[in-house]
Structure formats: structure tokens, C-alpha cells
């Protein structure tokens, strides 16, 4: 696996995406309702600070999410189930300090 992106949760995805483009020079690759792909950084809607929510998510790419999940669980990782949204497969977990990370086949 490799680190493929960092997701930042945002209250206003379009406004924040424009800021990253205009101020930091990142290119907006995709901008849709509640989602912006800026390459290594992605913005996801629903960015309310919730209890235990750190506001970001490290995403590791793996072509076979289920197999990667199984390997990590064997090593002691805490991971939820693999979720499928069409061709997109995801699995969220938490590190020992409660930070959220994800395995995704969106490599």
C-alpha cells in the first residue's frame, strides 16, 4: 500500500477547493456535490467537528481492499468492514490514538 491522499472534511467544499486552487495553486481535478479531488488532497463535505473526529483522514491505496484489510487485521489493526459503492471499495480504521485512516481502491 501507499499513501494516496489526505481527505480534509469541509463545511463548504467548493469554497475550500477554490481557496486551495487560487492560493496554493492546486489543480481541481473533480468538483461535485460534497467532493473535490485536488490530487493528493481531497475535500469531503459534512465537515462538522464531531466527538472523536480529527477533521482529516489519511487514505492508503490498495487495488484489493479486502486483502489489504485482512493483512492489517492480522498485524493488529482495528478496521471496520469493507464497504462497496459500485466500483469504489473502502475500509475505515483507527490508529492507536483514534486517528481515522482508510484503505481505498481509488489509487
N, C-alpha and C positions, 0 to 999 in steps of 0.2 A: 504494500500500500504506500501511497504518497499523499502528502498534504495537497489537496486540490483547490481548496478555497476556505475563506473565513466568511461566515454569514453573520451580518450585523442586523439585529432586529430593529425596525424603524417604525415610528408612528406615521411618517409621511415619506413613503418610498420614493415617489417621483421627485420631491423637493431635495431629499438627501442625495439621490442619484445625480441630479443636476449639479449639486454642490461638489461631489467627488469629480465630476467631469469638468466643470468650469474652474474649480480652484486647484485640484490636484492633477488634472489632466488625464484622468482615467477615461477610457472609452466605454460608453454604454453599449453593450452588445445586445442586450434584450431589456425591454421595459414593458411590463404587463401589469395587470391589476395585482398589486401586492408583491411584486417580484422585480428585481433589477439584477442583471448579470453584468458585472464590471470586470470580468476575468477572475483574478484571484480573490476578489472581494465580491460578495453578493449581498443584496439587501432584501430582507423579508418583512412583509407587513405584520402588524399585530405587536409592535414593539412596546407593550406596556410592561413596566417592571413588575414582575410577579415574584412572590416568595420563592427563593431558590433559583431565580432566573438571572444569569450573569449578563444577559444582553448580547452575547455573541455565541457562535458555535464553530468549532474547528471541524472541517469536513475532510475526510480521507477518502480518496477514490479507490475503488476496487471493482473489477469487472464482475466478480461473483460475490455479492454482498453476503449471501448466506454462508458461503465457505469462509469468508473473512471473519464473519461474526463467530462462527464455530471455533476457529483458531484462537481468537481473542478471549472467548469464554474459557477455553482450556487453559489460558495463561492467567486467568483470574479477573478478567474484565467484567463489569456489570453492564449488560446490554439488554435492551428491550427486544421485542420481536421484529423481524423483517417486515416492513410494510411495502406494499406494491401499489403504485399509481400508474397503471399502464406499463410502459417500458421502464419507468423510473422505480428503482428499488432503494429503500432507505432503512437504516437501523440506527437508533439513537442510544447513547450510553452516557455514563458519568464517570469522571476520573475520581480518585480517592478524596478530592476536596469538593466534589459536587459540580465541577465544570462540565458542561454538556459538550459531547462530541458526536460526530455522525460518520457512518460509513455510507457511501453513496456510489451507485454505478454511473452517476453523472461525472465522468472522469475528465 
